[in-house]
């Protein structure tokens, strides 16, 4: 699959793939690998591509998490922003306590 709708980054001239496109391509690569019908060399190339796409998705998710801010109401009634604290399975998502 080619990323014809990708933009080109200023540094390095490499195509920047959107999260959605990278995820779609990753899912396609996984489905192909799961068939078990690819020759070894093609399966290895598909696996390498899947790892590359997974890293793109993870990098973009990490960047998005850093950008998310949660608005909380301060005691004076003003709204202030606080850094987002990701809530895994251990607890709720919300502003950092402390």
N, C-alpha and C positions, 0 to 999 in steps of 0.2 A: 504494500500500500504506500502511496506517496502522499506527502503533505502539501498538496497544491494550494490549499487555502491558508497555509502558514505564512507568517510574516518573517522578515529577515532581521536579525538583530544587528545593531550597529557595530558591535565588537565581534570580530571573527567572521562575520558573514554567514553564520550558521542559521538554519531555519529554526524558529521558535515555534514549538507545537503547543497549542492550547491544552489545558488539562483535559477537557472533554475529548479532544481528538486523540491525545495520548492514551487515555483510558480505553477508548473505543479500539484503538490499534492493539493495546495490550490484551483486551478480551478476545480479539480475533486471533492473536498469536497463541493464547492459551488454548482456545478451541482447536486450533490446528495441531498443537502438540498433544492434546488429550486424545486425538484420534489414534495415535500410535502407529500411523501409517507412513510417516515421513522417513526418508532415508536418514541415516545417522548424521551426516554432514549438514543436511538441511535442518534437522531437528536442533543441532547445536547452534546454527545460525539463528534459528527462531528463538531459542532460549536466550542467546546473547541479546537479541533485539528486545525480548520481554524484560530482561533485567534493565536495559537502558530506558525503556518506557516506564518501568516501575519507579526508577530513580527520578525521572522527569515528574511523574505524578507526586512522589513524596516531596520533592523540592518545592513544587508549586503549592502543595498543601501546607508545608511548613511556612512558606512565605505568606500565605493567606492567613494562617493562624496568628502570625505576628502583626498583621494589619488590623485584625478584628479588635475592636474596643467595645467594652460594655459600659453603657451609661448608667450611672447610679445616682440616686438622689442623695445629696449630702445633707447633713443635719440642718444647715441653713436653708434648705429648700432649693439650692442651686443644683444644676446638673453638672456632673464632672465625669470625665472619662478615666477609666482605669484599664490597664492592660488585661487582655483576655487570659483567663487561666483555663486551659483545656481540661475537661472533665472526662476522664476515661471511665471505666466501669466502676471506679472506686467512689464516685460521688457526683453530685450535680455540677453542671457547668455554670460558671458565674464569675463575678469579680473576685479578685484575690482577697482573702481575709487576713487581717493582721495589721 
